[in-house]
Amino acid sequence: MSSRIHPQARTTPKIRQEIKDSGLSDREAAKVFNITRATAAKWLKRDDVQDRSHRAHTLHTTLSATQEAIVLSLRQSLYLPLDDLLYITRQYINPDVSRSGIARLLKREGMARLEDVIPKAEGETISAKKTFKDYEPGFVHVDIKYLPQMPDESSRRYLFVAIDRATRWVFLHIYGDMSDKSSVDFLRRLKLASPIKITKLLTDNGSQFTDRFTTKDRKPSGQHAFDKVCAAMSIEHRLAPPRHPQTNGMVERFNGRISELLQQTRFDSRADLEKTLLNYLKLYNHHIPQRAIGAKTPIQALKEWQQKKPELFVKRIYDQTGLDS
């Protein structure tokens, strides 16, 4: 069996065995073998002649077992590079974790390389899961989420969320109500912020989006404020089938992530909540790869589409290296 000798070792296993078998005192062995007295004493007392590991018995990653499991799950499900994983861990799980600590954790669990965690068949590369029909950028889903009431608020607020079907790019804004006025304002803000030409918009049947259930034939009249603004922007407004929320499941899954964030984070004020949501929005769009689009971030997907079909865009796509909000 081969043995590994420490780079700074002054003796070999053969010499160490000779020291043990010599019957000399540590002083005599040091003189005969031209080594220090301490080295001689060590090998005279040891039962074996192999170098022992110099690695610390306990590697302090500052993560609990539960936190380690969360980090590994993020690595496995989102294919996050080490630096992105470090940012998310510090931001939402443990602010004191070190980069080397996470690197050791990944190495220990066999996830040091992204290639080790991304599943693929022999000879295949990762392909996007097609849960919806293939669409070009511009088909946007919109939904609303209730936000928890903050200590400095007199009432709860509402998070309007829009997500592009093809690229998973997300836009959001917070409102004090779910009125027609808020939905129209959100649409206008979305139009200004979106780098994509929005051609279709999918919403549920809420009264802030449609008058579908106020007409005799249960069909939109086209006179709702939201419909009028869509028409003015040349956007086709589509409605999800009643009692079929899975049709708008893409944006609801994003809202599920927001729910997890809200449950795991303590907020002191409405400003604190808003800052966290905006930071998460930037993190999601620029740094979190999505399985459904081939393990790319939404911004990467947008840039690829812009190279292929620039006519679908109204703005140039830029990466954001920082998340300073």
VEXZA-920880 format. One record per residue (C-alpha): residue number from 1; x, y, z. Coordinates in pm, whole numbers, plus 50000, padded with zeros to 5 digits. Layout:
{seq=NUM&x=X&y=Y&z=Z} .
...
END
This chain:
{seq=1&x=50000&y=50000&z=50000} .
{seq=2&x=50139&y=50344&z=49903} .
{seq=3&x=50166&y=50616&z=50169} .
{seq=4&x=50168&y=50993&z=50137} .
{seq=5&x=50462&y=51173&z=50302} .
{seq=6&x=50406&y=51520&z=50438} .
{seq=7&x=50585&y=51782&z=50220} .
{seq=8&x=50785&y=51910&z=50523} .
{seq=9&x=50878&y=51565&z=50655} .
{seq=10&x=51251&y=51515&z=50742} .
{seq=11&x=51222&y=51137&z=50754} .
{seq=12&x=51073&y=50853&z=50551} .
{seq=13&x=50870&y=50560&z=50685} .
{seq=14&x=51180&y=50340&z=50643} .
{seq=15&x=51399&y=50571&z=50853} .
{seq=16&x=51124&y=50605&z=51112} .
{seq=17&x=51111&y=50226&z=51147} .
{seq=18&x=51490&y=50219&z=51193} .
{seq=19&x=51455&y=50480&z=51468} .
{seq=20&x=51192&y=50266&z=51644} .
{seq=21&x=51405&y=49951&z=51614} .
{seq=22&x=51732&y=50118&z=51718} .
{seq=23&x=51680&y=50094&z=52093} .
{seq=24&x=51844&y=50436&z=52128} .
{seq=25&x=51733&y=50718&z=52353} .
{seq=26&x=51578&y=51023&z=52191} .
{seq=27&x=51906&y=51217&z=52242} .
{seq=28&x=52113&y=50942&z=52081} .
{seq=29&x=51868&y=50887&z=51794} .
{seq=30&x=51865&y=51259&z=51716} .
{seq=31&x=52243&y=51257&z=51680} .
{seq=32&x=52262&y=50935&z=51477} .
{seq=33&x=51983&y=51019&z=51233} .
{seq=34&x=52056&y=51394&z=51216} .
{seq=35&x=51709&y=51499&z=51331} .
{seq=36&x=51576&y=51703&z=51620} .
{seq=37&x=51534&y=51544&z=51959} .
{seq=38&x=51158&y=51613&z=51943} .
{seq=39&x=51128&y=51429&z=51610} .
{seq=40&x=51323&y=51136&z=51745} .
{seq=41&x=51103&y=51121&z=52056} .
{seq=42&x=50788&y=51130&z=51842} .
{seq=43&x=50883&y=50828&z=51631} .
{seq=44&x=51017&y=50632&z=51926} .
{seq=45&x=50678&y=50666&z=52098} .
{seq=46&x=50452&y=50617&z=51794} .
{seq=47&x=50304&y=50276&z=51713} .
{seq=48&x=50310&y=50342&z=51338} .
{seq=49&x=50541&y=50522&z=51097} .
{seq=50&x=50287&y=50695&z=50870} .
{seq=51&x=50212&y=51069&z=50860} .
{seq=52&x=49881&y=51163&z=51018} .
{seq=53&x=49636&y=51413&z=50871} .
{seq=54&x=49699&y=51777&z=50961} .
{seq=55&x=49339&y=51867&z=50885} .
{seq=56&x=49140&y=52011&z=51173} .
{seq=57&x=48918&y=51756&z=51347} .
{seq=58&x=48622&y=51994&z=51325} .
{seq=59&x=48563&y=52219&z=51024} .
{seq=60&x=48363&y=52521&z=51138} .
{seq=61&x=48133&y=52625&z=50855} .
{seq=62&x=47907&y=52825&z=51093} .
{seq=63&x=47607&y=52647&z=50936} .
{seq=64&x=47372&y=52425&z=51133} .
{seq=65&x=47269&y=52088&z=50993} .
{seq=66&x=46937&y=52236&z=50880} .
{seq=67&x=47110&y=52530&z=50713} .
{seq=68&x=47353&y=52297&z=50538} .
{seq=69&x=47059&y=52098&z=50402} .
{seq=70&x=46902&y=52418&z=50265} .
{seq=71&x=47229&y=52524&z=50099} .
{seq=72&x=47271&y=52182&z=49938} .
{seq=73&x=46911&y=52190&z=49819} .
{seq=74&x=46967&y=52531&z=49657} .
{seq=75&x=47279&y=52401&z=49485} .
{seq=76&x=47098&y=52092&z=49359} .
{seq=77&x=46771&y=52250&z=49248} .
{seq=78&x=46888&y=52588&z=49113} .
{seq=79&x=47243&y=52501&z=48993} .
{seq=80&x=47383&y=52806&z=49171} .
{seq=81&x=47754&y=52889&z=49123} .
{seq=82&x=47954&y=52918&z=49445} .
{seq=83&x=47952&y=53298&z=49462} .
{seq=84&x=47577&y=53319&z=49398} .
{seq=85&x=47517&y=53048&z=49657} .
{seq=86&x=47732&y=53243&z=49904} .
{seq=87&x=47532&y=53562&z=49845} .
{seq=88&x=47195&y=53393&z=49894} .
{seq=89&x=47318&y=53210&z=50205} .
{seq=90&x=47447&y=53529&z=50364} .
{seq=91&x=47138&y=53725&z=50264} .
{seq=92&x=46867&y=53482&z=50375} .
{seq=93&x=47015&y=53193&z=50577} .
{seq=94&x=47328&y=53283&z=50776} .
{seq=95&x=47509&y=53619&z=50744} .
{seq=96&x=47830&y=53483&z=50901} .
{seq=97&x=47898&y=53195&z=50664} .
{seq=98&x=48232&y=53201&z=50481} .
{seq=99&x=48299&y=53123&z=50117} .
{seq=100&x=48551&y=52856&z=50215} .
{seq=101&x=48296&y=52702&z=50452} .
{seq=102&x=48042&y=52657&z=50172} .
{seq=103&x=48315&y=52530&z=49938} .
{seq=104&x=48413&y=52265&z=50195} .
{seq=105&x=48048&y=52167&z=50240} .
{seq=106&x=47999&y=52122&z=49865} .
{seq=107&x=48321&y=51921&z=49834} .
{seq=108&x=48226&y=51701&z=50129} .
{seq=109&x=47887&y=51623&z=49974} .
{seq=110&x=48020&y=51565&z=49622} .
{seq=111&x=47876&y=51886&z=49478} .
{seq=112&x=48194&y=52087&z=49426} .
{seq=113&x=48141&y=52109&z=49050} .
{seq=114&x=47813&y=52216&z=48892} .
{seq=115&x=47855&y=51927&z=48649} .
{seq=116&x=47816&y=51694&z=48947} .
{seq=117&x=47465&y=51817&z=49030} .
{seq=118&x=47309&y=51891&z=48690} .
{seq=119&x=47132&y=51572&z=48574} .
{seq=120&x=47168&y=51469&z=48213} .
{seq=121&x=47139&y=51154&z=48010} .
{seq=122&x=47443&y=51006&z=47841} .
{seq=123&x=47546&y=51226&z=47551} .
{seq=124&x=47280&y=51487&z=47628} .
{seq=125&x=47287&y=51845&z=47747} .
{seq=126&x=47023&y=51995&z=47974} .
{seq=127&x=46708&y=52093&z=47792} .
{seq=128&x=46431&y=52309&z=47926} .
{seq=129&x=46121&y=52141&z=48062} .
{seq=130&x=45825&y=52238&z=47849} .
{seq=131&x=45537&y=52284&z=48089} .
{seq=132&x=45380&y=52540&z=47854} .
{seq=133&x=45375&y=52567&z=47478} .
{seq=134&x=45683&y=52733&z=47334} .
{seq=135&x=45629&y=53107&z=47322} .
{seq=136&x=45850&y=53396&z=47228} .
{seq=137&x=45915&y=53667&z=47489} .
{seq=138&x=45617&y=53897&z=47528} .
{seq=139&x=45354&y=53665&z=47679} .
{seq=140&x=45329&y=53790&z=48037} .
{seq=141&x=45141&y=53641&z=48334} .
{seq=142&x=45012&y=53875&z=48607} .
{seq=143&x=44893&y=53791&z=48957} .
{seq=144&x=44847&y=53952&z=49299} .
{seq=145&x=44977&y=53840&z=49639} .
{seq=146&x=44870&y=53955&z=49985} .
{seq=147&x=45159&y=54092&z=50193} .
{seq=148&x=45180&y=54064&z=50572} .
{seq=149&x=45101&y=54380&z=50764} .
{seq=150&x=45413&y=54547&z=50904} .
{seq=151&x=45435&y=54698&z=51257} .
{seq=152&x=45429&y=55053&z=51117} .
{seq=153&x=45131&y=54991&z=50886} .
{seq=154&x=44761&y=55042&z=50956} .
{seq=155&x=44656&y=54787&z=50692} .
{seq=156&x=44805&y=54519&z=50473} .
{seq=157&x=44929&y=54582&z=50119} .
{seq=158&x=44933&y=54386&z=49793} .
{seq=159&x=45214&y=54272&z=49567} .
{seq=160&x=45141&y=54281&z=49194} .
{seq=161&x=45370&y=54042&z=49004} .
{seq=162&x=45431&y=53999&z=48630} .
{seq=163&x=45643&y=53721&z=48479} .
{seq=164&x=45735&y=53662&z=48115} .
{seq=165&x=45648&y=53311&z=48002} .
{seq=166&x=45951&y=53250&z=47779} .
{seq=167&x=46231&y=53399&z=47989} .
{seq=168&x=46089&y=53402&z=48347} .
{seq=169&x=46179&y=53771&z=48375} .
{seq=170&x=45986&y=53924&z=48667} .
{seq=171&x=45856&y=54272&z=48751} .
{seq=172&x=45671&y=54363&z=49071} .
{seq=173&x=45521&y=54660&z=49254} .
{seq=174&x=45343&y=54709&z=49589} .
{seq=175&x=45000&y=54874&z=49623} .
{seq=176&x=44767&y=54962&z=49908} .
{seq=177&x=44466&y=54803&z=49736} .
{seq=178&x=44357&y=54577&z=49449} .
{seq=179&x=44149&y=54835&z=49265} .
{seq=180&x=44111&y=54901&z=48892} .
{seq=181&x=44330&y=55206&z=48941} .
{seq=182&x=44611&y=54995&z=49089} .
{seq=183&x=44593&y=54732&z=48814} .
{seq=184&x=44607&y=55001&z=48544} .
{seq=185&x=44898&y=55176&z=48716} .
{seq=186&x=45081&y=54844&z=48741} .
{seq=187&x=45030&y=54778&z=48370} .
{seq=188&x=45175&y=55118&z=48284} .
{seq=189&x=45474&y=55064&z=48513} .
{seq=190&x=45526&y=54718&z=48363} .
{seq=191&x=45519&y=54863&z=48013} .
{seq=192&x=45787&y=55118&z=48103} .
{seq=193&x=46010&y=54867&z=48283} .
{seq=194&x=45985&y=54576&z=48041} .
{seq=195&x=46269&y=54530&z=47791} .
{seq=196&x=46028&y=54314&z=47588} .
{seq=197&x=45743&y=54417&z=47360} .
{seq=198&x=45447&y=54282&z=47557} .
{seq=199&x=45198&y=54125&z=47316} .
{seq=200&x=44980&y=53910&z=47543} .
{seq=201&x=44883&y=53936&z=47908} .
{seq=202&x=44725&y=53657&z=48115} .
{seq=203&x=44537&y=53739&z=48437} .
{seq=204&x=44281&y=53574&z=48659} .
{seq=205&x=43918&y=53686&z=48663} .
{seq=206&x=43949&y=53933&z=48950} .
{seq=207&x=43737&y=54246&z=48930} .
{seq=208&x=44051&y=54459&z=48913} .
{seq=209&x=44127&y=54299&z=48575} .
{seq=210&x=43793&y=54221&z=48409} .
{seq=211&x=43415&y=54273&z=48412} .
{seq=212&x=43361&y=53917&z=48294} .
{seq=213&x=43121&y=53825&z=48573} .
{seq=214&x=42920&y=54145&z=48564} .
{seq=215&x=42788&y=54093&z=48211} .
{seq=216&x=42489&y=53875&z=48124} .
{seq=217&x=42680&y=53644&z=47892} .
{seq=218&x=42978&y=53611&z=48127} .
{seq=219&x=43212&y=53758&z=47867} .
{seq=220&x=43435&y=54065&z=47899} .
{seq=221&x=43276&y=54376&z=47753} .
{seq=222&x=43607&y=54538&z=47668} .
{seq=223&x=43500&y=54846&z=47864} .
{seq=224&x=43689&y=54762&z=48183} .
{seq=225&x=43966&y=55014&z=48255} .
{seq=226&x=44233&y=54743&z=48241} .
{seq=227&x=44104&y=54615&z=47905} .
{seq=228&x=44101&y=54967&z=47762} .
{seq=229&x=44464&y=55029&z=47857} .
{seq=230&x=44565&y=54689&z=47716} .
{seq=231&x=44394&y=54780&z=47388} .
{seq=232&x=44565&y=55119&z=47380} .
{seq=233&x=44901&y=54942&z=47421} .
{seq=234&x=44817&y=54681&z=47155} .
{seq=235&x=44828&y=54406&z=47418} .
{seq=236&x=44591&y=54110&z=47394} .
{seq=237&x=44435&y=54053&z=47737} .
{seq=238&x=44362&y=53686&z=47805} .
{seq=239&x=44179&y=53545&z=48106} .
{seq=240&x=44252&y=53221&z=48288} .
{seq=241&x=43958&y=52976&z=48290} .
{seq=242&x=43747&y=53022&z=48606} .
{seq=243&x=43850&y=52789&z=48890} .
{seq=244&x=44165&y=52681&z=48704} .
{seq=245&x=44448&y=52861&z=48886} .
{seq=246&x=44708&y=52622&z=48740} .
{seq=247&x=44676&y=52807&z=48410} .
{seq=248&x=44850&y=53097&z=48578} .
{seq=249&x=45072&y=52865&z=48779} .
{seq=250&x=45399&y=53016&z=48660} .
{seq=251&x=45348&y=53345&z=48841} .
{seq=252&x=45191&y=53165&z=49137} .
{seq=253&x=45507&y=52955&z=49173} .
{seq=254&x=45709&y=53276&z=49191} .
{seq=255&x=45465&y=53402&z=49453} .
{seq=256&x=45531&y=53079&z=49641} .
{seq=257&x=45898&y=53173&z=49656} .
{seq=258&x=45799&y=53514&z=49789} .
{seq=259&x=45589&y=53340&z=50056} .
{seq=260&x=45890&y=53135&z=50167} .
{seq=261&x=46099&y=53450&z=50184} .
{seq=262&x=45836&y=53628&z=50394} .
{seq=263&x=45809&y=53333&z=50633} .
{seq=264&x=46185&y=53305&z=50684} .
{seq=265&x=46260&y=53676&z=50732} .
{seq=266&x=46175&y=53915&z=51014} .
{seq=267&x=46080&y=54264&z=50895} .
{seq=268&x=46080&y=54572&z=51118} .
{seq=269&x=45896&y=54810&z=50887} .
{seq=270&x=45730&y=54853&z=50548} .
{seq=271&x=46056&y=55002&z=50417} .
{seq=272&x=46244&y=54693&z=50534} .
{seq=273&x=45995&y=54468&z=50354} .
{seq=274&x=46014&y=54671&z=50033} .
{seq=275&x=46395&y=54668&z=50034} .
{seq=276&x=46402&y=54291&z=50081} .
{seq=277&x=46154&y=54231&z=49799} .
{seq=278&x=46346&y=54457&z=49560} .
{seq=279&x=46675&y=54286&z=49649} .
{seq=280&x=46515&y=53949&z=49588} .
{seq=281&x=46378&y=54070&z=49253} .
{seq=282&x=46728&y=54165&z=49137} .
{seq=283&x=46867&y=53840&z=49272} .
{seq=284&x=46601&y=53636&z=49093} .
{seq=285&x=46634&y=53808&z=48755} .
{seq=286&x=47013&y=53829&z=48745} .
{seq=287&x=47154&y=53547&z=48956} .
{seq=288&x=46919&y=53250&z=48996} .
{seq=289&x=46924&y=52997&z=48708} .
{seq=290&x=46585&y=52848&z=48621} .
{seq=291&x=46550&y=52482&z=48531} .
{seq=292&x=46255&y=52554&z=48305} .
{seq=293&x=46471&y=52763&z=48071} .
{seq=294&x=46776&y=52539&z=48058} .
{seq=295&x=46950&y=52644&z=48382} .
{seq=296&x=46985&y=53006&z=48268} .
{seq=297&x=46897&y=53319&z=48462} .
{seq=298&x=46609&y=53529&z=48326} .
{seq=299&x=46855&y=53797&z=48216} .
{seq=300&x=47069&y=53540&z=48033} .
{seq=301&x=46757&y=53411&z=47859} .
{seq=302&x=46658&y=53765&z=47760} .
{seq=303&x=47003&y=53832&z=47615} .
{seq=304&x=46993&y=53512&z=47410} .
{seq=305&x=46650&y=53597&z=47274} .
{seq=306&x=46762&y=53952&z=47194} .
{seq=307&x=47050&y=53819&z=46988} .
{seq=308&x=46815&y=53589&z=46795} .
{seq=309&x=46517&y=53822&z=46758} .
{seq=310&x=46601&y=54184&z=46842} .
{seq=311&x=46268&y=54297&z=46697} .
{seq=312&x=46094&y=54154&z=47007} .
{seq=313&x=46268&y=54405&z=47234} .
{seq=314&x=46240&y=54775&z=47312} .
{seq=315&x=46550&y=54802&z=47533} .
{seq=316&x=46899&y=54660&z=47541} .
{seq=317&x=46957&y=54397&z=47811} .
{seq=318&x=47229&y=54462&z=48069} .
{seq=319&x=47367&y=54247&z=48350} .
{seq=320&x=47369&y=54383&z=48704} .
{seq=321&x=47679&y=54274&z=48893} .
{seq=322&x=47570&y=54426&z=49223} .
{seq=323&x=47257&y=54403&z=49434} .
{seq=324&x=47278&y=54732&z=49614} .
{seq=325&x=46917&y=54840&z=49536} .
END
